[in-house]
């Protein structure tokens, strides 16, 4: 995203199909999209996206049975990202 024609801001988003039929749109809506791990549109962006901050799991989301697989992925991602950030911090200090 570009702001004021000069500043660039990376964002993470999911593009959903929208229909003129409200029932079809409701079926296509991705609940909890911010917690799901989606493939990048461009492979070249994978590493950058993996390093971007993600939405934390709230207590209620973490309890939901249908989130357990994504929660496991999130925890693995978070541990890897924390290690990478610590390595960067150690190199610069």
Steps between C-alpha positions, in 0.01 A plus 500: 500500500629846419404796718511862385665383179833453680493270803474126441338275758497120469168342589372143533156434359275231359294571192151357519254454217188708536174419329181695440326211676526559879469127578787412267715777647432372853611149396824635352596715799813376677443511875823546693698586186757688705608173664510284187821429313443577133739451211652824365386622160864530393760249619760778518297655787497188720803584717390860547147395598635237740687775683200734524314525826178298526183545702538334841257230606260617767400267782162420343647430154766275651231288670297435186540146369500610135801728564734239646684418176557869423597567863771233473631664180486841667703383799767349271507818289523718811792302647689517168431873459603577859828313442564696178431833671731408790777405255461836324511683832817312601669585169427871531604539865 
